[in-house]
Amino acid sequence: MAQRDTDPGRARSGGRFGQAALDREAEELSVAVMAASRLFVAISARALASTADSLTLPQLRALVVLDTCGPVKLVVLAATLGVNPSTALRMVERLEALDLVDRRTNPDNRREVVLSLTPVGHELVTRVLSQRRAEIRRLVQRLPAQERAALVPALHALTEAAGETAVDAYDTARRDRGIVDDPLDPAAPPET
């Protein structure tokens, strides 16, 4: 005969009743995180629409990757965006036509393409991100001080629980060594 779990401490920590409570808590957190995610996407879309209405959010994301990581190979951009290289190439071609991205052959390996932002692309990213930060700042200022103080540690804890760093989502691309510090002078030291 199966033994019943009657220890209330055990039930809270993972027994049948504890699992149901954890499931409810995870669902509640999932709904809240998804709502916050939709809010941040909407904020990004508004910032983008106010500065460059012809760009899409995925194109903005590609520009932000290039701005954050510096010159990168096409395959690294594709991997960072989570798309295949042909999709990344089509996106880069559109951005290049708008004079936002510069595409060059890697002098060390002529089969590779190295991408970087043009000054116009950098200025656009700066404007969009500045506008996005301003809207987020206004939103956060409406929160009571105690809720603001709890928000950052909670978000850091969530990203760390997922095995991510809360500081820089693009560290992985840099570690992959797909970053080219100066594609025209590979011996040049990285900018810091």
Salt bridges, closest charged atoms under 4 A:
ASP5 OD1 - ARG10 NE 3.76
ASP67 OD1 - HIS122 ND1 2.65
GLU93 OE2 - ARG103 NH1 3.85
GLU96 OE1 - ARG103 NH2 2.73
ASP102 OD2 - ARG104 NE 2.62
GLU112 OE2 - LYS73 NZ 3.47
GLU123 OE1 - ARG127 NH1 3.30
GLU135 OE2 - ARG46 NH2 2.38
ASP181 OD1 - ARG174 NH1 3.62
